[in-house]
Amino acid sequence: MKLYSNVVRILTLCVLIASAGLACAQQTYPNKPIRVIVPYPPGSATAALARLFGQKLTESWGQQVLVDERGGGNTIIGSESLVKSSPDGYTIMAMMSTHVIVPLINPAPFDAVKDFAPVSSLTRNELVMAINPSVPASNLQEFIALAKSKPGQLNFASGGTGSVTHLTAELFDILAEVKMQHVPYKGPGQVMPDLIGGRVQLFFTSPMVVMPHSKSGKLRVLAISGEKRLSTMPDVPTFTEAGLPGFDAKVWFGTVAPVSTPKGIIDKLATEIARIATLPDVKNTVASLGMEPFVTTPDQFGALMKADSARYAKIIKTANIKVEN
């Protein structure tokens, strides 16, 4: 009995010492450089946001924030690197909506929701439906009628199978009860020449991408996702206004950490990100990227990731999109 009591006291002391050490680590965080993994190729909007917020974190905390672009494997390489990192707050990841889609399409050594600790969303942008002017449709309802009369004859472009632009078009097919042909590209930048040239008829993309072509008459924008019209494109109705309610196609960007990262560190990161998002120069830079600030608490961001994972899984199943082996 005495031996048992001594063991219990020793174990209790170890727990107290470990807890004290953990609390101290959280209070002094950060006391060394922070690495932000970006699981996309160089030049991505995600990397631009990581540098923007990273610079502000450096200014706030006096510790350098290093952006580590680890593209490849359809984001799996960078994401797996985060999963294997120490959960101490010194390695985090900047990501976007595709993070919750990738494991639904490709075999991945992680769960996009359960194996990551949500920190905060950063920004978001809605998507517009842009068509080539040669398509005989001046509004959304006319386009839907045309697509119904020509099943499988109209083409929609995407930034790749399983991309947000792909699943957004599939969602449109489901809600509008039409069937179009998917033409995947290696990235959004390769789509525009073919869309303007009329080799594909439709593309869902950021308003910023199509705005100059819309103003010049090279493209026609039929609708925008979201609850309100865009101030820079006031004549473009929302999908609800155009007669297709329930069309949710926003793209969000955010940050996550390894799943066991202490709550105190997660909360400290989230609080500082929320403050940075309100800075005028940050708002201006975000707007120049065609986005708007969109900051959530860790719990809210986790709920968003879970909800979008389920939503995209439903689209993939309904559209019968094949999972790659």
C-alpha positions, -999 to 999 in steps of 0.1 A, spaced: 0 0 0 28 24 9 46 16 -24 13 23 -43 9 56 -25 44 67 -34 38 58 -70 6 78 -71 24 108 -55 52 106 -80 28 104 -110 8 133 -96 40 154 -93 50 145 -129 16 156 -141 18 189 -122 54 196 -135 43 188 -171 12 210 -167 33 239 -153 58 235 -182 30 236 -207 14 266 -191 48 284 -191 53 275 -228 19 290 -237 26 322 -217 60 328 -234 48 319 -269 62 328 -293 99 329 -284 114 317 -317 105 320 -354 72 306 -367 70 286 -399 39 289 -421 35 260 -446 17 269 -479 8 236 -497 5 253 -531 30 262 -558 48 295 -557 28 326 -565 -5 315 -550 -30 338 -534 -26 317 -502 11 325 -501 4 362 -506 -20 361 -476 5 341 -455 32 368 -462 8 396 -454 -4 383 -421 30 368 -413 47 402 -416 21 417 -392 27 389 -368 64 395 -369 58 432 -362 35 423 -333 56 396 -316 91 404 -327 96 369 -340 102 362 -377 74 344 -395 88 323 -424 66 312 -453 75 277 -466 59 270 -499 55 232 -503 34 226 -534 30 191 -549 8 161 -546 -23 183 -549 -15 199 -515 -10 165 -498 28 170 -494 25 202 -475 -5 191 -455 12 159 -444 43 179 -434 21 199 -410 5 168 -396 39 154 -387 51 187 -371 54 193 -334 21 207 -320 38 236 -303 25 265 -324 58 271 -343 46 253 -374 12 262 -388 -3 261 -423 -21 286 -445 -47 269 -467 -80 274 -486 -113 256 -493 -95 229 -514 -80 216 -482 -113 198 -473 -118 186 -509 -85 169 -516 -89 138 -494 -124 133 -509 -109 130 -543 -74 116 -537 -60 90 -513 -45 111 -484 -27 100 -453 -48 123 -431 -84 135 -424 -88 171 -435 -109 179 -405 -100 156 -377 -62 157 -381 -59 195 -380 -66 221 -353 -85 251 -368 -70 285 -359 -90 310 -379 -102 318 -414 -86 349 -430 -105 360 -461 -131 349 -486 -143 357 -520 -174 349 -540 -174 333 -574 -189 347 -606 -204 327 -635 -187 340 -667 -196 329 -702 -182 336 -737 -204 363 -754 -210 339 -783 -233 319 -760 -269 330 -768 -279 338 -732 -281 373 -718 -291 362 -682 -290 332 -660 -324 318 -668 -317 320 -705 -285 301 -700 -303 274 -680 -329 271 -707 -302 268 -733 -283 241 -713 -315 221 -708 -321 222 -746 -285 210 -753 -276 184 -726 -239 176 -727 -232 201 -755 -220 231 -734 -186 229 -718 -175 243 -685 -138 248 -676 -122 242 -642 -89 246 -626 -86 208 -623 -107 178 -613 -118 182 -577 -110 219 -576 -134 244 -561 -142 257 -596 -150 221 -607 -173 213 -578 -190 247 -581 -200 240 -617 -212 205 -607 -233 222 -580 -248 245 -606 -256 214 -628 -274 198 -598 -294 229 -588 -303 240 -623 -310 204 -634 -288 206 -664 -258 186 -677 -227 202 -691 -193 187 -701 -163 192 -678 -130 204 -693 -103 203 -667 -72 225 -669 -40 224 -649 -48 258 -633 -72 288 -635 -46 308 -654 -48 285 -684 -86 287 -687 -90 324 -697 -75 322 -732 -98 293 -741 -128 310 -725 -122 342 -743 -115 323 -775 -148 304 -772 -132 269 -769 -151 265 -736 -184 283 -728 -184 287 -690 -161 292 -660 -167 299 -624 -140 321 -610 -130 351 -589 -146 385 -599 -112 400 -601 -101 375 -628 -130 383 -652 -136 420 -644 -114 435 -671 -127 411 -697 -162 418 -687 -157 455 -691 -142 451 -725 -170 428 -737 -148 397 -741 -168 379 -714 -203 381 -700 -209 377 -663 -244 363 -655 -244 360 -617 -223 361 -585 -225 339 -554 -232 354 -520 -259 374 -504 -252 408 -521 -240 423 -553 -204 434 -557 -198 472 -556 -174 469 -584 -199 449 -605 -232 464 -595 -251 452 -626 -243 415 -619 -272 399 -598 -267 373 -571 -278 338 -580 -308 342 -557 -318 373 -575 -313 356 -608 -336 327 -598 -313 300 -584 -314 302 -546 -292 279 -525 -261 284 -547 -232 287 -522 -198 290 -539 -176 312 -518 -139 304 -515 -123 308 -481 -87 310 -469 -75 302 -434 -49 288 -410 -46 255 -392 -21 239 -368 -12 203 -358 -42 187 -340 -27 185 -305 -15 222 -304 -25 236 -269 -57 257 -269 -39 286 -253 -15 289 -283 -44 284 -308 -64 312 -291 -34 335 -290 -29 331 -327 -66 335 -335 -69 367 -314 -39 383 -331 -51 373 -366 -85 389 -358 -67 421 -348 -45 422 -379 -75 417 -402 -90 450 -390 -59 471 -399 -66 495 -428 -35 485 -449 -44 448 -445 -79 455 -456 -66 474 -487 -42 446 -496 -69 420 -492 -93 440 -514 -65 443 -541 -65 405 -542 -102 405 -549 -111 393 -514 -127 405 -482 -117 399 -446 -134 369 -431 -123 361 -396 -137 334 -373 -130 319 -340 -113 284 -339 -146 267 -331 -164 286 -359 -137 278 -384 -137 241 -374 -175 240 -379 -171 256 -414 -144 231 -424 -167 202 -412 -197 216 -430 -179 223 -463 -163 188 -462 -198 173 -459 -212 196 -486 -185 188 -511 -187 151 -504 -224 153 -512 -217 171 -545 -190 145 -554 -214 116 -547 -244 132 -566 -223 142 -596 -206 107 -596 -171 121 -596 -147 93 -595 -122 91 -567 -86 87 -579 -68 55 -569 
